[in-house]
Amino acid sequence: MSSLHLTAAPHRTWFFAGVIQLLAATVWWMLDLGGRYGGWFPPLSWSAPPGWLHAYLMLYGVFPFFIFGFLMTAVPNWLGEGRISQGCYVPAAGLMLAGALTTYVGAAAGSAFLRLGAMLGLAGWALAWSGLYNLVRRSARPGGRYPFTMLALTAVGFFLGVSHLAWLLGAEAFFAELSRTGAVWFFLLPLFFNVSHRMIPFFSSRVLPAYQVVRPVWSVPLFTTASVAHGTLQLAGLVAWTWLPDGLMLVVVLYLLVAWRGWRSLGVPLLSMLHIAFAMLALALALHGVQSLAWLGGQAMLGLAPLHLLAIGYFSAMLLAMVSRVSLGHSGRPLVADRLTFACFLGVLTTAAVRVAADLVSQTPWLMPAAALLWLAAFGAWAWRYVPLYFLPRADGRPG
């Protein structure tokens, strides 16, 4: 085991940094919830609202590490040539990790460190994006629409991060809300859907016999437009009408669930995790639609349950499934999910259920720190299984 291998390929560097931040963000949030809702100790005080800090740390301080690690691995494969240089991805990941860790200092010590953390994170993001952009620009092969879509969506994510920084620098609260709402509906959901659309049928065709790849061209622009429409309506205060784009997205997802025949993957855990996580997207969209219709009828219900089902049940479960496969495949090891990996995946889904229950069942605030504990246990065990791979040479002797 050597630290030299940690920088041998982009996914190693980015995924390791992402795991550090994922666990750190969870511990911080668990401590905050333990004080406010668990009765473990007096509530802790922070330099910004804890809910806003939690949203920023997860949306901009966890998912982007895994996104860039995946894209810097997948985009060269889509293009059929090229690779991102160490001189790009190592400092980019380092800047983003430094920014995330500085945010914790800012949470306790003051807004100056929050601003510095956001600036460092954006600097790393810009460097990472430029590496992907230059790779796509120099390529003689277009690689389809996916590389350009990923460039566009990660650029959107960057400017939404700038919106968060603007709020920290004194802009009105709308910029903070834009960064939070936009990160979900303008950045992460379209990106995760695009990756699911590209990779789930591909991985299925590599494992399941006589599998027909189905990727309807209309589904991506329709879903992406509906996702942007939801975010726009939410920002405009028209949450009673988000059921319209939610319903449209749900129809697209249900169509793909049937077309992709995920039930055939149930005997292959590494593949079935992808299909199950995608099915969770349907449940999350349905819950969002129900919440919106309740608002239309003049009733507020469900709280943050739909959002957490989307963020934990789809984003986080898909992250675990996809990163597990990339980590195994690009370490030269068999593409087989062991029992621990699948148990961790089920642990993430259980976390989603507990966090949803915290909003649905009255007088149960303790469920929120309980969900954080479950999340920490699931991803902690998963990290124990996969982090060593980033420090080991490939099992097949190949470089990378």
N, C-alpha and C positions, 0 to 999 in steps of 0.2 A: 504494500500500500504506500503510495507516494503522492505528495501534494502536486508534483509535476503533472500527473495525469489529470488533475482538476481543471487545468486550462488547455488540455489537449483537444477539446472539441467544445463548441458553444453550449450544447445542452448540459454538459457537465458543470460548467461555470454558472450558468443561469439557474439551473435547477437547484444546485447547492445553495446559492444565494437566496433563491425563493423559499427553500425549506427553512432556512434560518429565519427569514422574515415571517413566514407563515406561523411558525411556532412562537416567535416573539410577540407577534400581534395577538395571538390567542392568549398567551399568558397575561399580557397587559389587559386585555378585555375581561378575562376571567377575574383578575384582581379587582377591576372596577365594578363588575357585576356582583362579585362577592361582598363588596362593601355596601353597595346600594340595595341589593335585593336578597343576598344570601345571609346577611347578619353575621358575616365572618369577623368583621371589624368595622370601625366607623367609616362612612363613605369617604373616598379619596377625592381631593380637589385637583382640578386640572386648569390649564390656561385657556382652554376652549371647551365647548360642550362635548362631553364624552361620546355621545352618539355621532357627532360630526367627525370626531377624530377616528372613531371606529370605522366609519364609512370610508374615510380617506385611506386609512391604513390597509383596508381590505381591497378597495377598488383600484387604488393607485400604488399600493405598497406590497401587494401579494401577487395578484393575477398577472401583472405585466412581466414579472420575472419569468414565469412559466410560458407566457405568450412569446416572448422574444427567444427563449430557449427552444421552443418548438419551431418557430418560424425560421430561425437561423439554421435549423436542421432540415426542415421540410422544403423551404423555398429553393435551395440548391438542387434538391431532388426533383422538384417540379420543373425547374429550368433545365435539368440534365447537365449542369455544368457549374463550376465556380464554387467558392466557399468564402465565408466571412473570415477575415484575418483576426488573429489574436490581438493585434494592436487596436482593434475596434471593440470586440465583444468583452475583453477582460476589463478595460477601463470603464466601459459603459455599464457593465454589471456592478463594478465597484462603486461608481458614482451613485447609482440608484440605491444600492445597499446602504451607502453612507447617508444618503438622503433619508431613507426610511429610519435608520437608527437615530439620526439627528432629530427626527420627529418625536421620538420618545423623550429625548432631552427637552424638547420644546413643550411637550405636554406637561412636564413638571416644572420647567424653569422659565418659560415665557415665550411669547409670540415671536421674538426675534429668532429663536432656534427653529420654530415652526416654518418661518419664511425661508431660513437657510436650508432646511431639510427639503422643502418643496423645490427650491432652486437647484439643489444638487440632483434631486430625482429627475427634474426636467432636463438637466444637462446630460445625464446618462441616457435618458430616453431619446433625446435628439441625436446623440452619437450612435445609438443602436439603430435608429431609423435611417440615418444616413448610410450606414453599412448595408442595410437591406436595399435601400434605394440604388446605391451604386452597383450592387450585384445585379439587380433587375435591369438597370440602364445599360450595363455593359454586355448583357447576355445577347447572344445571337438568336436564341430561341425564346419565343414569347412565354411559353409555359402555361398558356391558357389565361383565363381571367383572374385566377386565384392570387397570384403574386401581386397584381395591381390592386385587387380588392383589399388584401392585407395591408399594403402600403397606405391606402386611403383610410382604412379604419384605425390603424395605429397613429396616423396623423391626426385624426379626429380626437383620439384619446389624449394625445399631447396637448392640443389646444384646450380641451376640457380641463386638463391639469393646470394650464395657464390661468383658466378661469378661477380655479381654487386659489392659486397664488394671488390673483388680483384681489380676492376677498381678504386674504391675509394682509395685503398691503393697504387695506382700507376701503375697498369698493363695497357697494351695498350687498346685502345678504343674498340677493338674487344670483350673484355669481357663484356663491357656495352651493346654492340649490341647483344651478345649472351644472356644476361639476359633478354633483351626486347623481341627479336624475339622468343627466346625459351619459355618464359613465355606464349606467345600466342599459339604457335604451338606444343610445346612439353609437356606443362603442362595444361593450362586452357582449351583449346579446347578438347583434349582427355578426360579430367576429366568431363567437362560439358556434353559431348556427352555420356559418360558412365553413368552418373547420369540420363540423359534424357532417355537413353535406358532402364535403370532399373525401373525408377519411373513413367514415363508417362503411359506406358501400365498398370502398377499396379494400379495407382490412377484411371485410366479410368475404369478398371474392377470393382472397388469398387463403382462406381457411375452409369455407363451406363449398362442397362439390356442386357443380352445375348452378352456381349462383349468378344471377343476372344483375348487373349493376344498373341501378335506376337513379338518375340525377336529373330530374326535369328542370329545364332551363328557366322556366317561369317561376319556380319556387323561391329562388334566392332574392330576386328583386321584389317580389311580392311580399315576402317575409320581412325583408329589410325596410321597405317602405312602411309597412304596418308598425314595425318596431319604432321607427322614427316618429310616426304619427302618435303612438302612445306617449312617448316622451314629450312631444310638443303639447299634446292635450294636458298632460299632467303639469307641465310648467305653466300653462295658461290657466290652471285652476279648474279645468273641465274634466275632472276625474270621473264624473258621471257618464261620460261618453267614451271612455277608453275601452269599454266592452266591444266596441266596433272593431278596432284594430286587433284587440285580443282574440276575438272570435275568428278573424281572418287568419291570424297566425296559428291558432289552434287547428283550423281546418288543414292548413299546410302541413303541420306536424303530424296530425293523424293520418293524412295521406301517405306521408313518408314512412311512418311506423308500419303501415300495412305493406307498402311497396318494398321496404327493406327486410321484411320477414324476420324480425329479430328473434322470434321464438325458436328459429332454427339454431341460434347461437347458444342456447341455454346449457348445452353440454361443454361449452368452451368458455371458461370463466373470463379470460382476458378479453375476449370479444363481447361476451354477454354484458360485461360492465358498461361498455360503450352504448349498447342498445338500451339497457335499463336506464342509464343516465339520460338518454334522449327521451325516453318515455316520461321521465320526471318533468321534462319541459312541458309536456302536454298538461300534466296535473297543475303545474304552476300557472300556466296561461288560463286554465279553466278557473282556478281560484281567483286570479286577477279579474276575470270577467264577472264572476259572481260578486266580487266586492264592488265593481263599478256599477253593476245593475242595482245593488243595494243602495248606493249613493243616488242613483237615478230615482229610486223610490223614497228618497229622503231619510235613509237609515245608514249610519256609519257602522261597519262591522269588519271583523277579521284583522284589523290593525296592520301589523307588519308581517302577518303570516304569509301572504302571497309573495312578498319580496324575498323573504327568507327561504321559502320553498324554491324559488328561482335561483337564489344565490348559493344555497347549500345543496339542494337536491339536484340541480342541473349544473351550474358552473363548477362547484367544488367536486361533485362526484365525477363529472366528465374530466376535470383536471386530473384527479387521481388515476382514472382509468387510462387516459391518454398518456400521461407522463410515465406511468408504469410500463406501458408498451414501448414507448420511445426509449426509456432507460434500458429495458431488457434488449431490445433489438439493436441498439447502438452500443451495447457493451459486448456484443457477440454471444449472448446467452440465449437459450431456448425461449421462444415466445410462449411461455406458460406462466399463468398466474398461480402462485402457490396458495395454500389455504389462508395464510396470514394476509396476503394481499386482498383476497376476496373478503375476508373478515373485516379488514380496514374499510373497504368499500361499503360494506353493510353498516359499519359504524358511522360513516358519513351520512348515509340515508337515515339511520336512526337519529342522528343529531338533527337532521332536517325535521323529522317528525316531532321530536321533543321541542324544538324551537317554535314550530307551528303551534303545538299544543299550548305553549306559554301565552299565545295571543288568543287562543280559542277557549281556554278553560280559565274561568275567573278565580281570583284569589290564589294564584300559583306563581308568584314572581320568582320563586326559587328555581323554577324550570329553566330560567335564562342562564344562571351560572351552571346549572346541571348540563345544559346543552354545550356550554363552553368546555366543560370538563370532558364530555363525550368526544367533542371535536379534537381536543388536545390528545386524548387517548388514541383515537383513530389515526390521526396524522402523525402522532409521535411514534406509534408502532410501525406505520408505513415508512417513516423516515429511517427508523432503525434498520429496516429491510433494504432500502434503496440507496441511502446516502453512501454506504461503502462502495457501491459500484462506481461512483464518480471519482474515487481515489485509486481504483484498480485498473490495470491495463485490460484491453479487450480480451475476452476469453479465446477468440479465434485468431489472435495475433495480428489482426489488421490495425492500421493506424486509426486514431480518432478516439 
